[in-house]
């Protein structure tokens, strides 16, 4: 691990910010990323599956927007299939994650399914100047302190969190320390398939804290939980480009096959559930420019670093916040780490959800008026 370099690098952040900027930064500064509470935006997403390699009975599970909050609300779901024998919404009893389930008999050679979801989203911003006291279901908070299959909260995870939060007294200070620790010690790794798996133990034991959003935000969630701060991942989809010009923080609505994105949130007693996304800060650092920016205080990164500690842009929709999800009716008995991609199986085995062109699914979005 790179924890031994944490204090030295943090001390250098301020000094690095004063150094001359590369030509790209000089030409583009200043940057801004300032989501503000605003009006609701209405969207419609279409997820279409057309299985080409039908061997025996086929089963499909599609994630669906199933979060009702002050930043997202549903306008309804509809689905259709010309050849499914069974088509219904099912739920994993343990995690509560709901999904659309379809089953096709072996006689169907080209299983086809379409899910249409309508919903509204808006920017989510915490007002740090107005603390209060927010009540939450104790059982829900306790559930978001527990370990999952890939996110332990003891051993090396807790040891790392205690090192990162040394000197922090309040939960806000602990979360800030973990957030900043992650930006210094972890990095976005573009070569990781999909969004990663979120295997926190393996990443910490190997000392390789490179990954994508499901990896990086899982580390954040695990470290927070290990020091007593309820935290959870939310799994969803980028819908449209960012209103602030950051190309890596938006999606192409015509083709969202690779637009899945995991965010995180923590529960702070004075503010309730608060938006967090250190993984997107690390994405900007690694991929927004041809140059890998390794300084979180860089002027291109600084607005994102500040804003994503407490806010989100409403160009993203959440499916669910479940870990260790079972697929009802599936042939396998093992859970999947999370449900953010379409899932399927037939006699040849489980489909590769990270290969949409061979699995044959497409996802698109459009903004609508309601």
N, C-alpha and C positions, 0 to 999 in steps of 0.2 A: 504493500500500500504506500501512498505518498503523503501520509499524514505528517511525517516529520518535516515536510516542506511547507506546511500550511502557514505557520506564523510568519516565516520569512517571505513567502509570496504575498501574503496579505499586506505586510509592511511595504512591499514594493509596488503595490497597486497604485497608491497615491503618487509615488515618484514616477511610475511609468506614464501616468496620465499627463505629466508635464513635459514629456519628451516630444520632439517634433513628430507630427503625424505623417503617415505615408501619403503619397499623392492622392490615392483614391479617397482617403478619409478627408483630406483637405478640400477636395472638390465637392464632396457630398454633404459635409456638415453644415448646419446642425441637423440632427435627427430627432424625431419625436415619435413616441408611442404612448398615447394618453387616452385609453378608453374612458369614456364618460358615461354615466347612467343616461339612457336614452330611450327612444321609442322601441316598441317591439317590431321585429322583422319577421315576416312570414315566409316559410319555405316549404317546398315539396321535394322529397327525395324518391327516386325510383331505383329499386334493387332488382335486377333481373338475372335469373339463373337458367341456363340451358345446358344440361349435362350431355356431353357428347359420347362418353365412354360408359354406356349403361351396361353393367354386368350384374345380373340378378336384381333383387329389389333395391331401390334407391331411397335414401332418407336424407332430408335437408333440414338445416336449422339456420334461420336468418336472424341476426340481431335487429332490434327495433328500438327507436327512441322511446324510452320508458321512464323518464325522469320528470317529475312535476315540482318545480321550484320557483323562486322569484326571478330566475333568469331563463327558464325554459318551461313551456307548457304545450301540451299536445292538442292538435286539432283533429286527430283521428287517424286510424290506420285502415287500409283496405288491401286485399290480396286476391290473386286470381291464378288459376292453373287449368289448362284444358285437359290434363291427363293424370292429375293426382288422385289417388284413392282416398287419402286422408289429408286434411288441411285444417289446422287449428293452432291457437296460441297455447303454449305450454310453459311451465315454469320449473326451474330447478328448486326443489323444496328447501335445500340448505341455504343457498345464496339468495333465493327470491328472484333471480334473473328470469325475465320473461323473454320468449322468442317465438317466432313463427315456425311451426313444424309441418313438414310435408312428407308424405310417404307415397312411393310409386311402386306398383307391382313389377315383377320381372318381365312381364309382357310389354311394358312401356319402354320403347327403345330411345326416346328422346325426351326425358323428363324436363318439364319447363315450369317455372314459377316466377311470379312477380309480386313484389311488396311495395306498396305506395304509402309513404308516411307524410303527414302534414303536421307542422308544428310551428311554434314561434320561439325566437330567441332574442336576447338583448345583452348588451354589455353588462358585465358584473363588476362592481367596484365597491370596495370596503372604505368607509370613511373612518380613518384612524383617529380623527379628532373627536369622535363621538362614542367613547366606550360606554358600555352599560352592563347589563347582566342578562344573558340569553339562556333560556331553559331548553333542554333537550332530553329526549328519552334516555335514561341511564343505560338501558339495555343496548341501545344503538351505539352509545359512546363506548361501552365495554366491548362490543363487537369490533369496533374500529381501533381497539388497542391490542387485539389478539394477533398471534402469528398466523400466517397462511403457509401453504405447502412450500412456497418459494420465498417467502418473506419472514424469516425468523425475527424474534425480538429479544433474543438473549445472546449470550456468547459474544462473538466478534461484532455482531451488529450493535449490541448495547455498549460494548467497550468503545467502538468507534464513535457512537453518538455522545458518550460521556466526554470523550476527548474533544469532539467538535463543539460541545456546549459548555466547556469549562468556564466558570465565571458567570454564566447566564442564570438569572434568578427567576424570571417570569416565563410563562409559556411563550409569549411573544418573542422574548429574547432567545429562547431555545430554538424556536422555529427559524428565526432570522439567522442564527449561528449555523444551523444545519443547511439552510438554503445557500448561504455564502460558502460554507465548506464544500458543498457539492460543486459550485461553480469553479472553485479553485482546483479540486482534486479529481473531478470526473471530466469526461469529454464525450461529445457526439462521435459515433463511429458509423460513417455512411455505409460500410460494407455489411453491417448486420442486416439480416433478412427481416422484412416487415418492420414491426415496431419493437422487436426483441421479445424476450420471454419473461423478464422481470425476476431472474434467478439471483437474488441478492446475495445469498451465502456464497455462491460460486464466484461472483464478481469480487466480493471483499476478500475471500480466501486467496484468490489468484492475484489480487492487487491490480487487476485490469478493470478499471471503472469506465471503460468505453462501451457505449451502447446507444440505443435509441430511446424513444419516449417511455415505453413500457419498462425498460431497464432503469433509466435514470430517475424517473418519478417513483419507481418502486423502492429504490434506495432511499429517497427522500421520505417516503411513507414509512418504511421500516425503521429508519432512525428516529423519526418523530414518535412512533408508537413505543419504541423501546425506552424513551424517557418520559412516558406518561402523557403524551399529547395525542388525542385521537386524530387519525388521518386516514384518508382513503384515496384510491385512484378512481377516476371516472373515465370510462372508455367510450370513444365516440368518433366523430368524423368532421374534418374541415369541409366547409361548404363552398365558400367563395373567397376571392382574394381579400387580403387585409386592406382595410381602409387607410392604413398608415404607410403603405408602400413597401413593407418588408415582404419580399417574394416568398421567403420560406415560411411565413406565418399565415398562408392562405391556401386555398384549393382551387382547382379548375373545375367549375360546376359541370362541365360537359363530360368529364372523365375523372371520377373520384375513386378509382380502383386502388390507388396507393395513398389515399388521403386520410386513412385512419390515424387518429391521434389520441393519446392518453394524457389527461390532465390530472391534477391532484388538488386536494383541499384538506384543510386542517380545522379542527374545532377549537376555537379560542373563546373562553367563557364570556369575555367582554364584548365579543363581536359575532359569535355564532360560527357557522361554517364559512371559511374564508378561502378564496381562490388562490391557487399556487401553480406555477408551471416552470420550475427550474430547467426542465428538459428543453423547453423552447428557447430559453436564454442560451443554453449550450448549442442548440441548433443554429442560432444566429451567429454565434462565435465561430462555428466550424464551416457553415455553408452559405451564409448570406453573401460573402464576397469570395473571390478566388483565393484570397489570403486567409489562412487559418488564424483567427484572432484569439490569442490566448490570455488576454488581459480583460477581465470583466469590467474594468473602468474605461475601456475604449469608448470613445464618443458614439460609435455606432451601436454598441451594446448597452451602454448605460441607461438609455430610456426604457429598453425592454427589461433589463435587470430590475429597475425600480418598479415598473408597472406590473410585472408578473408576480410580484410579491403583494398579492391582494386584489388583483383584477384580471379579467379576461376580456377579450374581444368577442362579441356575439356572432362571429362568423363560423361557429362550430356548434355541433349538436352532441349531446351526451346520450349514449345508449343505456348504460347501467354502471354500477359501481361494484360488481360482484367479482370475487376471487374464487378459484377452485370450483369452477362451474361444471356440473354434470349435464349431459345432453340427454333429456328424457327420451327413451325409446331406442337409444343407441346400442350398438353391439358391444362396444367396449365399456368396461367398468371404471376406467380411470377418468378423472376430471381433467378439464383443460384449464390453464392458468386464468384465462379471462375470455369473454365472448365479445369480440370486436370485429371479427371477420365472418363471412358466411362459412358454414360448416356443412360437410356432406360425407356420405359413405355409401358403398355398395359392396358387392361380393369381392371386389378387388381391394377393399380396405378403405381407410379414411382418406379423403381427398386432401390435397395440399392447398390450404386456404390462402397461402401466400403466392400462388400461381394462378391468378384469375383468368389468364388466357387459356390454360389447360383445364382448369375447373369450369371455365366458361361462365363467369359472372361479370356484370357491369353495374356500376353505381353512378347516378347522375343527380343533380340538384337544380332547382330553379326557384327564384324568388317569386312569390305570388302575392296577390291582393285579396284580402278577406274582409 
